[in-house]
Amino acid sequence: MEGVFLLSLVALTSAGALAYAARRGRALPVAALRPAVLRALECLGLTAVFFGANLLVGALVSGLVRAATPLFVSLYLSTDVSLLVLSALQALVFQHWLAARRGR
């Protein structure tokens, strides 16, 4: 039920954004939807890759600090939800950097 509610919210705000753009004389072409969805999926995949890499590096650093010093660094520090948000930001920056390099 929560998933349906969240997807409904996203659909409503997307429809509102489309209507707003159309009223301002900036209607979005339907042909541009497919490339936009593909870029969004690319960004989602990059987010997953960066999140996994960040978790792995966090676990390695935590283990190294535990082994090399008397300090205790918890693995839970690298499982905070903010790491997922930062990974998404990394993915967005990386995707735009790649697009600039490709000339898109």
C-alpha positions in Angstrom: 0.0 0.0 0.0 2.9 2.4 0.8 4.5 1.7 -2.6 1.3 2.5 -4.4 0.9 5.7 -2.4 4.4 6.9 -3.1 4.2 6.0 -6.8 0.9 8.0 -7.0 2.6 11.0 -5.4 5.4 10.9 -7.9 2.9 10.5 -10.8 0.8 13.4 -9.6 3.8 15.7 -9.2 5.2 14.7 -12.6 1.8 15.4 -14.2 1.7 18.7 -12.5 5.2 19.6 -13.8 4.1 18.6 -17.3 1.0 20.7 -17.1 3.0 23.7 -15.7 5.5 23.4 -18.6 2.8 23.2 -21.2 1.0 26.3 -19.8 4.3 28.2 -19.9 4.7 27.4 -23.6 7.4 24.8 -23.0 5.6 21.6 -23.8 7.9 18.6 -23.6 8.0 16.3 -26.7 6.9 12.8 -26.2 9.9 11.6 -28.2 12.2 12.9 -25.5 10.7 10.7 -22.8 12.6 7.5 -23.7 16.1 9.1 -23.6 15.1 10.8 -20.3 14.0 7.5 -18.8 17.2 5.8 -20.0 19.3 8.5 -18.4 17.4 8.1 -15.2 18.0 4.4 -15.2 21.7 5.0 -15.9 21.8 7.3 -12.9 20.0 4.7 -10.7 22.6 2.1 -11.8 25.5 4.5 -11.0 23.9 5.2 -7.6 23.9 1.5 -6.9 27.6 1.2 -8.0 28.7 4.2 -5.9 26.7 3.0 -2.9 28.2 -0.5 -3.0 31.7 1.0 -3.5 31.2 3.4 -0.6 30.0 0.6 1.7 33.0 -1.6 0.7 35.5 1.2 1.3 33.7 2.0 4.6 34.0 -1.6 5.7 37.7 -1.7 4.7 38.6 1.5 6.4 36.7 0.4 9.5 38.6 -2.9 9.6 41.9 -1.2 9.0 41.4 1.3 11.8 40.3 -1.5 14.1 43.4 -3.6 13.2 45.9 -0.8 13.3 44.8 1.2 16.3 43.1 0.6 19.6 40.1 2.6 18.3 36.8 0.9 17.6 35.0 2.2 14.4 31.6 0.7 13.9 30.5 -0.7 10.6 27.1 0.9 11.3 28.6 4.3 10.5 28.8 3.5 6.8 25.2 2.2 6.7 23.5 5.5 7.4 20.8 6.6 4.9 22.8 9.8 4.2 25.4 7.6 2.5 22.7 6.6 -0.1 21.8 10.2 -0.7 25.5 11.1 -1.1 26.0 8.2 -3.4 23.1 9.5 -5.6 24.7 12.9 -5.6 28.0 11.2 -6.7 26.1 9.4 -9.5 24.5 12.7 -10.7 27.8 14.5 -10.8 29.5 11.6 -12.5 26.7 11.2 -15.1 26.8 14.9 -16.0 30.6 14.8 -16.2 30.4 11.9 -18.6 27.7 13.6 -20.6 29.8 16.8 -20.9 32.8 14.7 -22.1 30.6 13.0 -24.7 29.2 16.3 -25.8 25.6 15.6 -24.8 
